[in-house]
Amino acid sequence: MLIFKKVADLRQWHTSQTTPIGFAPTMGALHAGHLELVRMAKRDGCLAVASIFVNPTQFNDPRDLEKYPRTTEKDTALLLSAECDVLFIPPVEEVYPPGKELTIELDFKQLDKVMEGEFRPGHFKGMATVVNRLLDIVRPKRLYMGQKDFQQLSIVRDMIRQLKLSVELVMCPTMREPDGLAMSSRNMRLTPEMRAVAPMIHQTLQWARIELGKNRPAAKIQTEALQKLSASGLRPEYFEIVDGETLLNVQHSSDSEFIVACTAAFAGEVRLIDNLVLKTGH
Ligand code: AMP
C-alpha cells in the first residue's frame, strides 16, 4: 500500500494510473464499516484509495474535534489487511492551503437543515467542502460512502448533481456489531454502561419499522421512540421518520415508497447516529 501525505505526490501517482479509482474518505479510527467501503471498491475492480483526515471544518463543537479518536498505526494495518492500494493521510494545510478559499456555498434546500443540520450547525457545509476538495485531489471514478450517515449521502448526492461532478456515488450498507449497534469510531469512547444500552438505538429503529407497518401515524411512533430511548438511559436529540429522497417528515406509511427513520442520541458523552430504511418500493 502506498501512503501519500502530499497532494502533489498523490496527483503525480494518479497520472500513471489506468485502472479506475474507488475512493473511500474517512476520518480514521477505522472499523469494519470503513473496511467494507474499501472492499466494495476492490470488488468493483477499482484501485482503492482511502483517506484519513479529521476535517476540522465539519466539527461544530471544538471539544468533539479534540476528543475524536486518532489511531493511525492501527488504521494503516487494517487498510493493509483490506488490500487497500493507497492511503492518503494529509496534514490540514495540504487540504486547506492558507489563503485558498475552498468553502462550498451550495443551496441544499431542506437537506442540510433538518435532523443533523438542526443540531450540528455548519457541519454539512464543512463536510461538503472537504468531500469536494478530496474529490478534486483524488479524482475517483467511484465514491464509496456508508448508509450509516444517510443524510450525508443525500447531501453529497445533491452536491454531485449541482456541481455536475463526474463521479458515481456508491452506498455501502451499515455494518453493525452482533448486538445491532452501528459500528462507529465513536463507540470506543463509550463507557461499559453506555455500551450496554447503546444497542437500544437499533432496537428502537426496528420497533419503528414494525409500527409503521401497522399503519400507525408516524408522529406517534416518533414520540414513543423518543420515550423509549430516554427510558433506556440515552439522551435522544431527534427521531424522525422521513421520505428517503426529500428527508421531509411523512405522516403515514402510504405517503412515500421510500421511508427512513433517522435518529441521534447521546450515550453518556458520546453522540451516536443511526438510521433504518422502514419502507422501500424496490
Ligand atoms: P467517518 O470516518 O465516520 O467519517 O466515516 C467514513 C465513511 O465510512 C463514511 O462514508 C461513513 O458513512 C462510513 N461508515 C461509517 N460507519 C459505517 C458503518 N458502520 N457501516 C458502513 N459505513 C460506515
Residues whose N, C-alpha, C, O or C-beta is under 5 A from the ligand:
A	BS01	AMP	P25 T26 M27 G28 G33 H34 Y144 M145 G146 Q147 K148 D149 C172 P173 T174 M175 A182 M183 S184
